Amino acid sequence: MTVRDLEVLDLLRGEPRLLAIADAVATTQKRKVRLPRQLLAVPAIAAVLVAIALFAPWQSPTPSLFDRALAAVGNEPVLHVVTQTSEPVDWQLVNLATGERSAPTFTVRTEIWYDGERGLKHSITSTNGTVSDDLLETPQGVTSQDGPVYTCAWIQAHPVEATRARVSCRLDGDNGTVPHKVPEPAPTIDPGLSGFLNGYQDALANGTARRVGEGTVDGRPVIWLEMRLAQQRPPGADRTPDPIEQRVAIDRESYRPLLVRALRGRFSYRVVEIGSVSRASANFSKPTQVSVPPRQQISSGSVVSSTEIGLDEARAVLGRPGLWAGQRISGLELTSVTHRVLRTGYARSTGLDPRDTDGLSLEYGSGSEALRIDETTGPSFAYGWVRGSRYPVPPEGSVRIGPFDWGYLQRDGIYVKITSTLGEDAVLAAARVLEPIPG
């Protein structure tokens, strides 16, 4: 007998036929196996894969743990999954008067309905309770709350329009000019869950998924599986996506996934719910369009000209007095004052021409010991300001530090970004002493 898993031996003690099957599987698993030729979407019952792939419990006249797990997930045609992750931000809010620091945590909850037979997937993502993304994938195309989505299949069918929109599935951006009608690839669950729906059974059978240990998650005993799954190349793309590499914690009682963790990086999320529902109760409705004002549909930001000016001129560049940190800060002398022209570009669909605004930059020190203050009268993309809830404009009297020790603040209608080769302490020191340039 080659089976060494005590749990399997105990579970199949009264089933000599299944024990023999398990023994044969254990023996064949030692051989070198080939990757599956392709990863296929499997039905909703894939969540019980460990037992089904390895032990074939349906052959037993007595319902087993695996049979009960299969029944718990259900055999309706639509998989319903809810995942959740808590994502700390990569910045801190620092009160300039007290030094007190704070950083919010974003709770991201994604609800997914997946019908592999019909090629449908609907995912709704909420961030801190507010819908932040709504995506419907069908064989006819992909739609979001912002409208149609540029997919590789769409780009192949509309190469000229895609080039005008500056989108491509090729690193060189060459879409060509001849339309090619290709079908939309079958939708997949996001990488952390794709193992359960796009080839997990095959992965277990051929060794690309393997049991690597046991442990606990929130006090519940789990089996850890490690998976490496190849991904298909999208139509028209010039490279294949990196393989999915992850560890999955499987509940020892229900054999349902509880936690998915990337092998590389720190990304992980919990599987809050997984089961199957009927097509009548599934949600495959088209996302409701969200109207975004044209001026908020920013696509690019750049500095198009720079002119060194005197300190006296700097007071008038922004239409109001600019801010500075004095003649000297953190041991660095003021070395230059520059008037910059900042250009903001908008999404082609808005019909808006690029807009130029004035910016001001003050440089202290130089080379490896330098500090720079960039400012303008709005949160300019050219200066690194990003719209959205993840990078909010800090309240007056505070500075947002990060990422990369960059400091962002606003005061008296002036939006300021401070960077320094000397690190965070120098950035905070400059933020605390900012005052209007004297006239």
Secondary structure, DSSP 8 states (H G I E B T S, - for coil): -----HHHHHHTTT-HHHHHHHHHHHHHTTS-----SS-----GGGGGHHHHHHH-GGG-SS--HHHHHHHHH---SEEEEEEEEEEE-S-EEEETTT--EE--EEEEEEEEEEETTTTEEEEEEEETTEEEEEEEEETTEEEETTEE---HHHHHH-HHHHHHTT--SSTT----SS------------HHHHHHHTTHHHHHHHTSEEEEEEEEETTEEEEEEEEEE-----TT-SS----EEEEEEEETTT--EEEEEESSSS-EEEEEEEEEE-TTTS-----------GGG-EEEEEEEEEEE--HHHHHHHTSS--EE--SEETTEEEEEEEEEEEEEEE-GGG----EEEEEEEEEEEETTEEEEEEEESS--GGGT---STTS----TTEEEE-STT-EEEEETTEEEEEEETT-HHHHHHHHHH-EE---
